[in-house]
Amino acid sequence: MNTRHATLERQPGRDGAYLSAADTRARALPRPRRLARRRIAVNLTKWLLPLLALALLTSIAVWPEFQNAAEHARMAVQGLSGQIEGGQL
């Protein structure tokens, strides 16, 4: 048995009385407008978070293609400038 856990059990005031005090408090019920806003937020989050995750995964998968396209464009511009310089000579 853990000695730290055993010392917590023996300390006065650690008998869980704070839990019974919390149970006696009356909670105010949420208003219908607040419940509606919460429901909208939860439903929106259920759709937006997976879509955001899918977008991030897609961007990770497609990123090498963007790198290849940029490299091909750079080579095309260099080749084009070489043709123009060759025409002027």
C-alpha positions in Angstrom: 0.0 0.0 0.0 1.2 3.5 -0.8 2.4 5.4 2.3 1.2 8.7 0.9 -2.2 7.3 0.3 -2.3 5.9 3.8 -1.4 9.3 5.4 -4.2 11.0 3.4 -6.7 8.5 4.8 -5.7 9.2 8.4 -5.8 13.0 8.2 -8.7 14.7 9.9 -11.2 16.5 7.7 -10.5 14.1 4.8 -13.6 12.0 5.3 -15.4 13.2 2.1 -17.7 15.7 4.0 -17.0 18.2 1.3 -18.9 15.9 -1.2 -22.0 15.9 0.9 -22.0 19.7 1.2 -21.8 19.9 -2.6 -24.8 17.6 -3.0 -27.1 19.8 -0.9 -26.7 22.9 -3.0 -29.5 23.5 -5.4 -28.4 24.1 -9.0 -30.3 26.5 -11.2 -31.7 24.8 -14.4 -30.3 26.1 -17.6 -32.7 28.3 -19.6 -34.1 27.1 -22.9 -32.2 29.7 -24.9 -28.9 28.6 -23.3 -29.7 25.0 -24.0 -30.4 25.8 -27.6 -27.1 27.6 -28.0 -25.3 24.8 -26.4 -27.0 22.2 -28.6 -26.1 24.3 -31.7 -22.5 24.6 -30.5 -22.2 20.9 -29.9 -23.7 19.9 -33.2 -21.6 22.4 -35.1 -18.5 21.1 -33.4 -19.4 17.5 -34.3 -19.2 18.5 -37.9 -16.5 21.1 -38.0 -13.8 19.3 -36.0 -13.8 16.2 -38.2 -13.9 18.4 -41.4 -10.9 20.4 -40.1 -9.1 17.1 -39.3 -9.8 15.8 -42.8 -8.6 19.1 -44.3 -5.3 18.9 -42.4 -4.7 15.3 -43.3 -5.5 16.1 -47.0 -3.0 19.0 -46.9 -0.4 16.7 -45.5 -1.0 14.1 -48.2 -1.0 16.7 -51.0 1.9 18.7 -49.8 4.6 16.8 -51.8 2.6 17.4 -55.0 2.7 21.2 -54.2 6.5 20.9 -53.8 6.8 19.0 -57.1 4.7 21.6 -58.9 6.8 24.5 -57.5 9.9 22.7 -58.6 8.6 22.2 -62.1 7.5 25.8 -62.4 10.9 26.9 -61.3 12.6 24.8 -63.9 10.2 26.0 -66.6 11.0 29.7 -65.7 14.7 29.0 -65.8 14.4 27.2 -69.2 12.3 30.1 -70.5 14.9 32.6 -69.5 17.6 30.5 -71.1 15.7 30.5 -74.4 15.2 34.3 -74.3 19.0 34.8 -73.6 19.8 32.4 -76.3 17.6 34.3 -78.8 19.4 37.6 -78.0 22.9 36.2 -78.6 
